[in-house]
Amino acid sequence: MLQTDIKIVIGAGEYNNNPGWIHTQEKELNLLDDTTWKERFKPVSITAILAEHVWEHLTLEEGLAAARLCYKYLLPSGYIRCAVPDGFFPDEVYQNNVKVGGPGPKEHPAASHKIVYNYKTLSRLFETAGYRVQLLEYCDDEGTFYAKDWSAKDGLIFRSKKYDPRNQGDFVRFPSLILDAIKE
């Protein structure tokens, strides 16, 4: 049977926050290796891609190449919902935890962060790859946090104002910069 509404999670880890989505790991679907995509999908066949705290593990050049590879497989009006640590969040402890080469997972030292994005740099990356960008949660240049209403059915981001228990109430403790990059 041909699947017509293909939604995938890149680097899903052990969590399944998005039932009904195809959960993948780097070894089976690599953002920088088209052959892993060709084995599973046809170009212009995917409705949505979710990447929660994945893009910061790529260099800027790799991030752009990954965005372009995803573009090849997305349907028109398909999208990437991307969440990364927010470089404009004004908290020293947070920034120390998300910095380039920072703490990262001890079991995977090579998986440390290679870039810290802010809404300008991440938007520019996806726009350069041909997407239209819609910001969902982010801090501006002054550190003011903004959140647009968005639906988990379009891709749940756990590390968000909306779903992370650390961020309940009026105080944000661990935000993500979240955007939808929509293929035109």
WOVEN-V971559 format. One record per residue. RES is the residue in one letter. SS is DSSP state (H for helix, E for strand, - for the rest). PHI is phi in whole degrees, -180 to 180 (none if undefined). NEAR is the number of other ideal C-beta (glycine too) atoms within 8 Angstrom. Layout:
((RES SS PHI NEAR) (RES SS PHI NEAR))
//
This chain:
((M - none 2) (L - -82 3) (Q - -82 5) (T - -104 4) (D - -120 5) (I E -87 10) (K E -128 14) (I E -126 13) (V E -111 15) (I - -89 11) (G - 59 11) (A - -67 10) (G - 64 5) (E - -89 3) (Y - -91 6) (N - -129 6) (N - -82 5) (N - -130 11) (P - -59 4) (G - 90 4) (W - -92 11) (I E -85 7) (H E -95 9) (T - -126 11) (Q - -116 9) (E - -56 8) (K - -65 4) (E - -96 8) (L - -146 11) (N - -96 8) (L - -62 14) (L - -115 8) (D - -132 7) (D H -59 7) (T H -63 6) (T H -69 10) (W H -77 12) (K H -60 7) (E - -67 5) (R - -117 7) (F - -136 9) (K - -95 5) (P - -56 6) (V - 55 8) (S - -131 8) (I E -101 13) (T E -82 8) (A E -151 13) (I E -128 15) (L E -115 15) (A E -134 14) (E E -97 11) (H - 55 10) (V - -123 12) (W H -60 12) (E H -72 13) (H H -92 8) (L - -112 13) (T - -68 7) (L H -58 9) (E H -64 6) (E H -65 11) (G H -61 12) (L H -67 11) (A H -63 10) (A H -65 12) (A H -62 15) (R H -68 10) (L H -65 12) (C H -61 12) (Y H -56 11) (K H -59 10) (Y H -98 13) (L E -78 14) (L E -70 9) (P E -57 7) (S E 72 7) (G E -70 11) (Y E -150 13) (I E -108 14) (R E -96 15) (C E -118 13) (A E -127 12) (V E -140 13) (P E -59 14) (D - -98 13) (G - -67 11) (F - -100 12) (F - -71 13) (P - -85 5) (D - -140 7) (E H -63 5) (V H -65 6) (Y H -57 11) (Q H -63 11) (N H -66 9) (N H -75 9) (V H -107 11) (K - -63 9) (V - -59 8) (G - 71 6) (G - -65 10) (P - -48 5) (G - 54 10) (P - -73 6) (K - -63 5) (E - -77 3) (H - -137 7) (P H -60 7) (A H -71 4) (A H -90 7) (S - -67 11) (H - -69 13) (K - -105 9) (I - -159 12) (V - -119 12) (Y - -88 14) (N - -123 13) (Y H -61 14) (K H -71 7) (T H -71 11) (L H -71 14) (S H -61 11) (R H -61 8) (L H -57 13) (F H -70 14) (E H -65 10) (T H -61 8) (A - -82 11) (G - 105 8) (Y E -91 14) (R E -98 7) (V E -106 11) (Q E -126 8) (L E -76 11) (L E -109 11) (E E -142 15) (Y E -172 15) (C E -106 14) (D - -83 9) (D - -58 6) (E - -91 4) (G - 91 9) (T - -75 6) (F E -88 11) (Y E -125 9) (A E -140 8) (K - -94 8) (D - -70 4) (W - -140 10) (S - -105 5) (A H -67 8) (K H -65 3) (D H -91 9) (G - 128 11) (L - -82 8) (I - -105 13) (F - -68 9) (R - -80 11) (S - -142 13) (K - -61 9) (K - -72 10) (Y - -120 8) (D - -81 10) (P H -60 4) (R H -69 6) (N H -111 13) (Q - -77 4) (G - 82 4) (D - -87 2) (F - -99 5) (V - -98 8) (R - -105 8) (F - -142 9) (P - -85 15) (S E -123 14) (L E -83 17) (I E -123 13) (L E -143 15) (D E -106 12) (A E -105 13) (I E -104 11) (K E -75 12) (E - -85 7))
//
